[in-house]
Amino acid sequence: MRALTAGELRELRRAAQSLKARITVGRAGLSDALVAQVRQALAQTPLLKVRVGAQDRDAIDAIGRRLSAEVPCVLVSRIGFVLTLYRPADSDSS
């Protein structure tokens, strides 16, 4: 997946402001089923917010990196406990 420009990321963050988190990662962390759920949600809509139940910033960042690698998608931003993920509609659904 190609890297997005700063302008594209800014537009995606702006578009994501009105969205609510549709998926929640519990304190147990990521499972294969949860990764599949995120993959399916991104197949329906290119922009998605995911709430993470971890208390540690590093753990939240690690979950974001793992999701972006396994789904695959782009981690647009992390604000608090919420990750914003993006996958273009024409992207391959793995």
Number of C-alpha atoms within 10 A of each C-alpha: 12 6 8 11 8 9 9 12 17 14 10 18 17 11 11 19 10 7 12 12 14 11 16 17 19 13 10 8 14 15 11 9 9 16 18 15 14 23 19 14 16 23 18 10 12 16 22 22 24 19 20 24 16 17 11 11 12 10 14 22 18 12 18 23 15 16 22 19 13 14 19 22 24 22 20 22 19 17 8 11 17 20 21 22 26 22 23 14 13 8 13 10 12 10
